[in-house]
C-alpha cells in the first residue's frame, strides 16, 4: 500500500478516511462515513475522570512532558477493561452467534456466569446519552455499508434486556461501546484497531487536561490511602514459622 499524505483541503475525518483507504487518485471519502467518524471522535474526545484521563493528570502533575503523560494515558487505555470495551461487545455478539441463542445467554448473565458487555456505566446510572446519538449514527452507516450480521443480534439483545426487570432494576442500559464497534467494523476497520480509534480523539481530551494542569499550577497528585487490613497481628519470629 502506498503512503497517502494528508490533504489540507480535507477536514480531519475526511483526511483520516482518505489516508486509511485511498488506493486510487480519484478516491473520495463517503460523506456518511466521514460524518460517522466525526461523531464518534467527538463522543470519545473526553469523558470525565476515567482511568486514562486520571493517568494523564497524575503523570502530568509531576511536570512530566505531554508526550510521556500521553503515553501513560494510552497505556491505561490499552487495558481491556478500558479501551477494549467495544471489542468485548463484538466478541460477545459472536459468542451468542444467533438471535435464537439470546434468551439462554441472558439467563447466564442473570445467573452471574458471564457479563453483558456494552451495558451499564459507572457515571450514567439511568442511560448513556451518547448511546442515543451513536445508535442513530449506526443506522446511517449501515444504510451505506449494508447490515452487519451482528447488528440483528445486538438489536434483539437490547430489546430483550430493556424489557427484563433484572436489567431495569439495576439500571443496565446500552452505553456508547455497544454500537461503536459494530460501526467501526462496518467501515472496514480491523478489530485490533478499535482501541487506537478510541485513543486518537481521546488524545485531544487528555491534552486539554494537561493544559489545565499547567495553567493552574496544580499540585502533584498524591491520592490518600485507606488501610483496610488487620487491626492487630501477632508477631511470629521467622524461626518459629
PyMOL commands that set and color helices and strands:
alter all, ss='L'
color gray80, all
select helices_A, chain A and resi 12-21+31-44+51-60+66-78+85-96+99-110+129-145+149-162+165-169+177-187+191-215+238-240
alter helices_A, ss='H'
color red, helices_A
deselect
rebuild
show_as cartoon
